[in-house]
Amino acid sequence: MTKMTKLIEVTLKLKIWKDNRGQDMVEYALMAGFLVCASAYTLPQVAMSISNILTTVIAMLGGGGPVSAPGA
């Protein structure tokens, strides 16, 4: 028996190649990292867009001053 054959046999006995228990956690961590990066990039742009829309709506309603609660 050669050294390589013995190494392959030992590796298969240890089931190193078939062990995938940590794979799900790695995939979830990568997906969470992607979502964090995408959110950090897009949220400032979205917040500015929403602010512009609300400013336009307030101006169209004739409320140039500070916004107050109804009935106040």
FENURGI-V415237 format. One record per backbone hydrogen bond with DSSP energy under -0.5 kcal/mol. NH is the residue of the N-H (numbers start at 1). CO is the residue of the C=O. Records with the same first field share a line. If there is no record, write none. Layout:
NH=CO ; CO
This chain:
6=2
7=3
8=4
9=5
10=6
11=7
12=8
13=9
14=10
15=11
16=11
19=15 ; 16
20=18
23=20
26=22
27=23
28=24
29=25
30=26
31=27
32=28
33=29
34=30
35=31
36=32
37=33
38=34
39=35
40=36
41=37
42=38
43=39
46=42
47=43
48=44
49=45
50=46
51=47
52=48
53=49
54=50
55=51
56=52
57=53
58=54
59=55
60=56
61=57
62=59
63=58
64=62
72=69
